[in-house]
């Protein structure tokens, strides 16, 4: 997926301001229809003595719209990451001493909590997860159609006509998935990408300014990798400043530079009707740096949360901004002050708040991610999680204490030889007051396929690298890159299941020198790469290896094409891609086993016992190879190198690896694996065959 960010245009519609800039902004708020006409906001808010003002506590619910990953992976960010966002919000809005929010501004006396109860008075963690991988938006108006998938494009900030390239319309998405009562909860939507920016540059978040009466329109929208201070984050957005900035909008604040329409942005004749309508924020244009030397306006307040400056220099809400936000809450969001959302339903209550399985799976051993939560006000200790599916029951005892409001996520490894509904139940050492949230279930979907693993260890310029794995239709099924600079000592791993088709691996380098770190002579021959490599495995057999200095400078683009084949592996008990003696011994050793807590080894048909049926499966497939062979073509922009898609009969007699490279004919010195042998058959013809060496 590539960034195609649309430049905003200046519009006016029935007095509802829609404003943007030729330069793509970080915040998309000015491109939205505002919550109320601008002129209705021109009355200055009443003055507030913040030393004696009441603390307003706002319940927050996070809607994580992910791409089907396990909890804590990719766009499905962890509970801990979301909790860190709430902590950072409070540090900023309360100007907490000794934190990143302890700046030049004021304590607004506004706080936030993760909701402890739903609008229906059920216990909650304040985190709702939605699998967006299958969300499709179709629009037809007078024969003109538009279609977009969340998986490919994420969300767009508005126009229905742009959904084909910019994503699913956000208001439709909110209404489809369901928001919580916007008068009593602040809804924050965490998304994979905005306006097809692939979670990268461009708009990082947006919100209506103030309350909007349209159903579900209220609520902040922001990228998953700018949310919180720990977890899956960009290095430039790991202080939660995007959330602070967008909450400021939701509570009635404009950018400090207003709409950027004034010809003299450094001057205001009436601070109540110009700029951001706040009199103690100096007039300014939009700023991006932390040095006043680079600001158009000499009195600009670069530290203000509502500017565009770097996260490291923003730490300020002014008295006037605090008064405007509090006035907005009391007059438009008054439900916040009466909401019970922050109060637990009962004193003693724990449960399973989320459970996920990455599907589909091409392996019978899989991970189940479970998040448990303390919904009450008293500590809970030593939970036991019980998984049941079919006749299988497995218990896991955890030695831990959950304090009030705490969540804990852990992955558990389970085995099932076929698709199944996995039921989970949790109990604690204490007797709970509420048990309805102690169970959860998730579907495990098994499909016979091949496991592809991509391993990349970049050079020091690791931020220049991007890659995608495309299927035959051009759809992206895996991707990575834009790694933190100086990641030369790290190895990044991505795994995906393939199901019998042809694929193209594409790697690009923005500097045009591949993964070469230094070419001292400028002769196109790499002198140092920090031992960078790209390795691709199919069912644990390597099918592509880029590591030598002669090859590592692949220019600006490298493509590697390959195909996988689904081979029936029934009888391969030990998973070594060969039905052989080890599998036969495993079944014979377990004949008569009946599953109680764990599956029986050798139970190939998943009926809960190892019996003669399983033995017949091994004997019937004895000697079969179960590996997917991938012969390939490699092309780079500098000097195309073709690998044969098949070995022709003129090839020299002997052994070759699956990359088509000649290896030793002495099988005793070769590593275990699959090889292609070129030989002369009984009829005197040159032929090829696959062999497996153990």
N, C-alpha and C positions, 0 to 999 in steps of 0.2 A: 504494500500500500504506500502511495506516495503523497506528499503534501501538495494540495492544490488550493491554497487559501485565497478566497475571493476578497478583493479590496472593497471596503465598505463605501456606501454612498450616502449622501446627505438627503434626507427626506423630511417631509412634514405631513402628517395625516391627522386631520381633525384636531389639531393642537397637541397631539401626542408625539413628543420628540423622538425621532429616530436619527441618530447621528453617527458618523464614522470618519475614518481618516484614510488618506491614500496609503499611509504606511500601516501594515497589519498590526493592530494593537495586541497587547497581552490579554486585555479584558474585553469581552464582547458586549458589555452592558450598554454602551452608547448606541449599539446597533439594534437594540430592542425597543419596542414600544414601551414607554415608561408607565409605571403603575398608576400615575395620575397626571393630568396635564401640568406642564411646568408652572403655569401661572398660579395654580392652586397651592404651590409650595412656597410662594414668595412671602408669606407672612412669617416673620422671624419667630422662632420658638421662645417660650418663656425662659427667663434665666433660672438656673438651678444651682443651689448650694451643694456641690458634690461632697462636701465633708459630712453633711447630715442626710443626704439623699438616701432613699430606700434602695437596696440592692434588688435589681430585677433579674430573675433567673428564668432562662428560656430553655424549654425542652427541645432537644434536637434528635431527629431521626435521620440516619444515613441510609440511602438506597444505593447499594453497590450493583451496578449493571455490568456484569463481567462477561467473559467470552467462553465460559464453561470450564475454567481451570479449577484446580483444587484450591481450597481456602488458603490464602497466604502466598499464592503463586500468580504472577502476571497481573492482570487487571482485577483479579479477585483478591484484593488486598486484605491483610489480616485485621482481626479485631484490634490488635495492639497498635497498628498503624492508625486506625480510626480514633482510638482512644487518645493517642498522642496529639491528634488534631484538636480535640476538645481541650486538652491540657494547654496547648499553645494558644488557643483562642482566649482562654481565661487569663493567661499570662499577658496577652496583648491588651485585652479590653480592661483588665483590672490593674494594669501597669505594676505587675508583681515584682517586688524588689529582688534583684539578683538573677532575673531571667532575661531572655531576649526581649521581653516586652517592657523592660524597665528603661524607658527613654525620656524624651523631653516633654511628653504630653501629660494627660491627666488620667486618673482612674475614673472610667465612665460609670462605674457602679452597675455594669451589666455583666452577667455571668451566663454560662451555658452548662447544661448537663445532658448526658446521653439519656434518652427517655427510659424510664423504668417500668412504665405501663403503656399499653396501647390505647387508642381511642375507645376500645371495647372493654377496658379495664382488665386486660390480661397481662401477665408478666412479660417483659421484653428486655433485650439488651440495647435497644435503640438502633440496631443494625439489621437491615433487611437486605437479603441477597436475591438478585434476579439474574437468571441465565439469559443473556441477550443473544446467544449464538444463533438462535432460530428466529429472531425477530425480523420480520419483513414488512415494509411499508409500501403499499400500492396506492397510487392516486390517479384518477381518471376524470378529466374535466373536458367535456366536449370532444372526446376522442383523443385528447392529448394526455399521454400517460407518463407517469414517473414512478420508478421503483428503486428502492434502496434497501440494503440489508445492514443491520447493526454490526454484524460480523465484519463486513468489508469497510464500512465508512463511519461507524459510530453515529453521533448525532449532529444535526445542523442546528444553528441557533434561530432558524425561522422559516425561510421561504420554502413552500411546498414545491415550487418549480425547480429548486436546486437540489432536491433530494437524490437525484441520480448520481450526483458527484459529491455532494456535501454531507449526506447522511440523513438519518431518520429525523423528522421534525420533533423537537424536544417536547413541545406541549402535548403532541399526540402520544409520545412515549410515556410521559408522566401520567396522562389520563388512562392509557392502556394498562400500565403496570399498577397504577393506583397510588395516590398520595395519601398521607395522613392529614387529618383536619388541619388545614393551613392557618386557621385562626388560633390554634393551641399548640402547634408544633412547627418548628423551623425544619423544613425538608431540605436535605442536601443530597444531590444526585451526583454520584461518582461514576464517570463514564470512561470509555476506552479511548475515544478521540472526539474532537470537535471540528466540524467543517473539514473532515477528511485530512486532518493534520498528523495522523498516525501517532498521536500522543506526543508529538514533538513541539516544534516552534509554532508561533501564531497564537491564537486565542487559548488561554489556559483555563478560563472560567468566565461565567457571566451570571447576572441576576437582574431582575427588574429592580428599579429604584422604588422602594416602598411597597406597600400592599397593593396587590392586583386582584380584583374581584373575580377574574376569570377562573373557572374550576381548574385546580391543580397547576395554574400558571405560576403561582408563587413557588419559590424554592431555588436555591443556588445550584448551579451546574458547574462541575469542575473536573479536570482530568484526575485519574487515579494516581498518577506519579507526581502530583503537586500537593497531595493531601497528607497532612501530618508531618512529623519530624523524624520518624523511623520507618524502615521498610523499603518498599519499591518506590524510589524517589529519584528525580533528577538532582544533580549536584547543585544546580542553580536555583532549585525550588525545594529545599529541604528544611525550611523554617516555618512552613504553614502560612506564609504571607498571602498566598492566593486566597485561602479561606478567610483570613481576616479582612482582606480587601473586599471580597464579594459579600460577606456579612455586613460590612459597612454600607454597601449599596442596598441590600435588602432592608436595612433599617433606616433608609432615607438619605444617604449621602451620595452626592455626585463626586466625580473626579475633581481634584483641587483645581485643575485647569478648565473646569466646566465642560462646555461642548467644543471648545477649540475654535469658535466662530468669530471671536473678537479680533479686530485688526491690531489692537494694542493690548495683548494679553497681560502685559506687565503693569497695566493701569486699570483701576476700577473707579467709576464715578459714583456708583451705588453698590456697595457690597451685598445688599439684601436682594438685589435683582440681577447681579452679574456674577460671572465665574461660577463658583460652587454654592453661592447663596449663603456662605458662612463668612462672617466678618473678621474672624481672627485667623483665617488662613490667608497668607499673602497672595496677591495676584500672581499667576504663573502660567506658562505654557507647559506642555507635557515634558517631563524630565526622565532620562533613562540612567544617568550616572550619579555618583555620590559626591561629585565635586561641583561646587557652585561656579567654578571657572567655565564649565561646559553648559551652564544654564543660560537660557535667553534672558531670564529675569533675575536681577541681582539679589532680590529679597525672597526668592523661592524657598519654600520649606521642603527640602529634599527628604526630610525624615518622615513625612506624612504617609500614613498607610494608603491613602487614596491617590497617590501619584504612581508613576511607572518606574521609579528608581529601583536599584538593586535591593534584594531582600535584606542585605546586611546593613543598609542605612535607614530602613523604614522601622520606626518604633513609636509613632506619635499619632494620637487623636487629640485634637484641641478641645478646649472648654466649649467652644461653639459647636463643634461636631458632636460632642457628647450630649449637649442640650438638644440638638436636632434629632439624634437617634432616640433619645428618651421620649421626646415629644411624639415621634412617629409611633413608638410602642404604645404609649398611653392613648393615642387618638385613633390609630389604624390597626395595630396588632394587640389590642387590649386583652384578647384571649390569652396571650402569653402570661399575663399577670394573674390569671385565674386558673390556669391549667394545672391539673394534677399529674402531669406527665413525668415529673421528676420524683414522685413518691412511689416507693415499692408497694405492691398489692398486699403481700403478706410478709411476716417477719422471717420465716424459715422456708426457703424455696430455692431449689436448684434444678437444672434441667439441661437438655441438649438444645442449644440455640441454632446450630447449623450442622449440616452433614453433607459431604460431597464426595463424588467419585468421578475421576476423569474418564469420560467415555467417548467413543467406544474403545474397548481394550482388545489388543491382540495377544495378550498374555494372560494366563490363568491365575497368576499371582498379581495382586493389585493393591493399591493404597486407598484407604478410606480416611478422609479427613473429618474429624469431629471437633466441634467447639462446644464446651460446656460452660455454664454460666451460673453465677450466684445472683438470683433475682431479688433476694430478700435483704435483710439488714444484719443477720447474724452469720458467723463463719460456718462453712461447711467443710468437712474433711473426708479424706480417703475414699474417693468415689470408685465404684466398680462399673465398668461398661461391659455389657453383654451383647454380642452380635449373634443373630440367628438367621439362617437361610437354609431352607430345606430341612434336612436332618442334622445339620451342622450347628453347633453351639460353641462359641468361644468367649471366655471371660478374660478381661484385662483389669488388674487392680492397679490403681494409681495412688502413690503416696504424696499427697499434696493438700494444702489448705487454700480454699477460695474465700477471700474476704468479700464483704458486700460490694456488689457491682463488678466484681472481677470476672473475666473470662479466661479460658485456657484452651488452646488448640493443639491437638496431637494427631499424627497419622498412624494408622494401624495397618499392618500387612495381613491380608486375607487371601485365601485360595478358593476358587470355584472353577469347575471345569465347564460350566455353561452359564448363560445369563441367569440372573437371579435378583430377587428383591432382598436387599440387606436390611434387616430390622435391627435397631439399636435401642437399648434400654439402659438407664443409669440409676444407680442407687448411691446414697451417701451413708456415712456412719450415723448421721442424725436422722430422726423421724421428721419428715417434711410436712408442712401445712398444706402443700399443693402439689399434686402428682401429675396433672394433665400434660405438663411439658417435659416429662421424663422419657418420652419415646420419640423416635424419629426413624425415617426410612429413606433409602436411596436405591436407585436401580443400577445394577452392574450389567453392562451390555458387552457380551463377548462376541467378537467377530474374528474369524480366522484371518490372519494377516502376518505381516513382517514388521519387526521393530527396527526403525531407522534411528540412528544416533549421530548427531553432528557435534563434533568437538572442535573448538576454535581457540587457539592461544595466539593472540595478536601481537604485533610489534608495539613499540611505545606509542605510536600514533593510532591507538586503538579506536579513537573516536571517528576515524575516517572510514571505518569498515561497516558495510551493511550487507545483509544477505537475505535471500528468499528461496523457498522451495515451492515450485509451481507444478501443478498437475497439467494434464494434457489440454485442459480448457483455459489455462492461464490463471486459475484461481490460486491464491496464496494459501498454502496449508501449514507453513511454518516459516518463521522469520526471526531475525536477530540483528545485532549490530549496534552502532553508535555507543560502543562501550566506553566507560570512563577512561579518559586519557591516562597513559602510563599504566595500563593493565597488562603489561607484557609478562608478568609473573602469574597471571590467572588463566584458567581454562574454563571457557563457557560451554555448557552442554545443553543441547535441546534434543528431545526425543519425540517421535511421532510414529503412529502406526500407518503402514501402507497396505493397500488392499488390491494388489495385482494390476498395475498400470505403469505408464511411463511418466517420468518426472524430469524437471530441469532445476538444477541447483545454480543459482546466480549470485555471485559475489561482486560487489562494486567497491572501489576505493576512490574517494573524492579527490585525492591528491594525484592519482594516476600512476602510483608506483607500487601497487599491490600491498604486500605486507613487508616491504623492504624498509628497514629503519634508516640505513645510511648507504648511499651510493657516493663514496668519496670522490671518485673520478668523473662522475657524471656520464659514465659510458654505458649506462643501462644494465650493468652487471652489479647485483647487490653485494655489498661488502659485509653487512651486518643486519640480522633480522631478529635478534633476541630469541633465537630458537623458535620463531613463530611457526605455526602449522595449522592446517585444516585436515581433519580426518573424518571420514564418513564411514559408518559401519551399518551393515544390514544383517540383522540376526547375529550380531557380534563378530561377523566376518568383515574385514576392512575392504571397502570397494573403491576408496579414493584417499590418497595420501599426498598432500602438498606440504613439503617441508624443506626441500633442498634450496640452497641459495641460488642455484641456477634457475629455479622455477618460481621462487617466492615473489619476485617482481612480475606479477601478471598484468601490469598496466592498470587500466581503469575498470576493466570488467573481465570476469572469468565465468564461463558456463560449463557445467558438467551434466551430461544427459545420461540417464540410466532407466532401466525397466526392472520391475520386480515381478515375481511369479508366485502365485499361491500354490503351495505343495501340501498335500494331505500329510500331516505329521502324526496321525493317530498311532500310538504305540511308543512315541518318544517320551518316556517317563522322565528322564533326567535332563531334557531340554538341550541336548548337545547336537541337535539337527540330524541325528542318525539313529534309526531303530536298530539296536544291536544287543550285544550280550549283557551290558549293564542294565538295560531296560528289562530284559527277560529275567535277570536275577532279582530285580526290584519287585516285579510282580510275583514271582515264585515265593519270595521271602514274606510277602504280605497277604497271600491267599487266605481268605477267611477273616480278614480284618473288617470290623464293623465300626463306622465312624461314630464317635460320641462328641468330643469337643473339637477335634481337628480332622480334616479329610484324610482318608487312608492313602498312603503312597501306592501308586499303581491303580487307583480307582479311575480308569480312563473314561468311563461313561457317566460318572457323577451320580451313581445310584446309592452312594453311601457305603459301599462294600467293595473289596477287591475279590473278584471271583473268576470263574473260568471264562466268562465273556471277555474280561480284560486280558487274560492270557491268550485267547484266540486272536485278539486285536494285535498283540505284539507279534505272535507267530505269523499272522497273515501279512504283516508289513515288514518282517525282519529283513534287514539289509537295505531298506529304503533311505535315501538321502532326503532331508526335509528342508534344505536350505534354498533360498531364493537367489538364483544366479543373476548377476547384473553386469553385463558387458556394456561398455560406455564410450562416449565421445567427449573429449575435453577441448574447449576452444577458449583462447584468450585474445584480447584485442591487439597485443603486440606481435605475436607470432603464433598463429594457429597450430596446434598440435593435435593430430587425429589419432585416436586409439581405435583399433578395429572393433566393430560391433560383433564380429565372429571371426574365428581363425579359419582361413581358407586352407585348401588342401596342399598349397605350395609351401606352407610353413614347415620349418625344419622339424624332424622327428624329435620328440622329447616332451618335457613338462613345462607348463606355463601357469602363472598365477591368474587370478580372475581379472586382473588388469591387462592381461595379454602379454606380460613380460616373461621372458625365458628364465627359467630357474634351473637348478642343478637336477640332473637325471638320477642322482643318488638319493633315493627317498629317505634314507636313514638320517640325512642331515637336514631335511626339510621340517618346518614347523607343522604342527597339527593344523589341518584345515582342508579347504577344497581347492583342487587344482584341475587343470584341463590337460589331458594327455593327447598328443598327436602321435598316432601309431599307424602301422600297416596291418589291415585286417586280413582274414584268411583268404580273401579273394585277391589280395595284392593291391588293394586300394588304400590310399591315405584317408584316415578317418579320425574323428575326435570323440572323446568321451570324458565325462566328469569322474573324478576319483576323490575319495575322502581319506586322508591320512590321519591316523590316530597316534 
